[in-house]
Amino acid sequence: MSAALDTLLAQLQLHQAAAALPLWLDRAAQEELPYGDFLGGLLQEEVTARADAATQRRLRQAGFPFAATMGVE
């Protein structure tokens, strides 16, 4: 089952979801998650990873000389 899901996720280019699948399958089994919660959590992993990658890509394209953060002290 997991191998078939991995293949489908790869075909859909949902690489982060494929990487997170084993953890989500274990969590779903342990916590008896409803199907909707399982799928929502798995897809949220993909959305978060894509947003992070897009931010990193934009930062690289901006060509800043160094990374800076706005820390609150």
ZIKAPE-V551398 format. One record per helix or strand of 2 or more residues. SS is the DSSP state (@ for helix, = for strand). FROM is the first residue (numbers start at 1). LEN is the number of residues. Records with the same first field share a line. If there is no record, write none. Layout:
BEGIN
SS = FROM-LEN + FROM-LEN
END
This chain:
BEGIN
@ = 2-10 + 15-17 + 35-28
END
